[in-house]
């Protein structure tokens, strides 16, 4: 029902966001990693360990997010055919029901009998 559609919409939005920002974030994460590698090579004791760990965590988190987004996109693509068929069936049924209602309205609705002008 509605919750499935809202979840699907949220998934699609997240997938689009990841896809749209993928390259830019990839460049930023790589740049930060390179900067910390340069700091490590040129600082006497290197950058503080918690900061280096945070950079490593950032890289790993971004990779996990990309893998997760790609998996969800694949799931949505697989669902698309069945959802489209379901929607088309519902639309056909609605069209049949609407035509029956229109026909009934024409034959038995309030304007079906001739009203005298007396």
Protein Blocks (a to p, Z undefined) as FASTA:
>chain_A
ZZlmmmmmmmmmmmmmmmmmmmmmmmmmmmmmmmmmmmmmmgmnopafklmmmmmmmmmm
mmmmmmmmmmmmmmmmmmmmmmmmmmmmmmmmmmmmmmmmmmmmmmmmmklpccdfZZ
